[in-house]
């Protein structure tokens, strides 16, 4: 399960200048973290970005934690 969630974050030099994105879509993890830190909820993000699903946000939210370990 953990590996499946981690695989939702992809890095491709041809997409968003190689920044980590969600499932290879053009949604940089950095942008999603900024929106969450700014007070948007996952529900609001799901409404604004209909091609994302709730499960996409678990690895996004866990990335900073993993970098701190």
C-alpha positions in Angstrom: 0.0 0.0 0.0 2.8 2.5 1.0 4.7 1.9 -2.3 1.5 2.3 -4.3 0.9 5.7 -2.7 4.6 6.8 -3.2 4.3 5.8 -6.9 1.7 8.5 -7.3 4.5 11.1 -7.1 6.5 11.1 -10.3 9.5 13.0 -11.6 9.9 13.4 -15.3 12.3 15.9 -16.8 9.8 16.6 -19.6 7.0 17.5 -17.2 7.1 20.7 -15.1 10.9 21.0 -15.5 11.5 17.8 -13.6 9.6 18.9 -10.4 7.7 16.1 -8.6 4.2 15.9 -9.9 1.1 13.9 -9.1 0.8 10.9 -11.3 2.7 12.6 -14.1 0.0 15.2 -14.5 1.0 18.8 -14.6 0.2 19.3 -11.0 3.5 20.0 -9.1 3.6 18.7 -5.5 5.0 22.1 -4.5 1.9 23.9 -5.7 -0.4 21.5 -3.9 1.5 21.9 -0.7 1.4 25.7 -1.1 -2.4 25.6 -1.5 -2.8 23.3 1.5 -0.5 25.5 3.6 -2.6 28.5 2.5 -5.7 27.0 4.0 -7.4 25.1 1.2 -8.8 21.8 2.1 -8.4 18.6 0.2 -12.1 18.8 -0.6 -11.7 22.2 -2.2 -8.7 21.0 -4.2 -10.7 18.0 -5.4 -13.4 20.4 -6.6 -10.8 22.7 -8.4 -8.8 19.8 -9.9 -11.4 17.1 -10.9 -8.8 14.7 -12.4 -7.2 14.3 -9.0 -8.5 11.8 -6.4 -8.3 11.9 -2.6 -5.6 9.2 -2.6 -3.3 11.5 -4.6 -3.0 13.8 -1.5 -1.6 11.3 1.0 1.8 11.1 -0.6 1.8 14.8 -1.2 1.2 15.5 2.5 3.7 12.9 3.6 6.6 14.1 1.3 7.8 16.8 3.7 7.7 14.2 6.6 9.8 11.8 4.6 12.4 14.4 3.8 12.8 15.2 7.5 13.7 11.6 8.4 
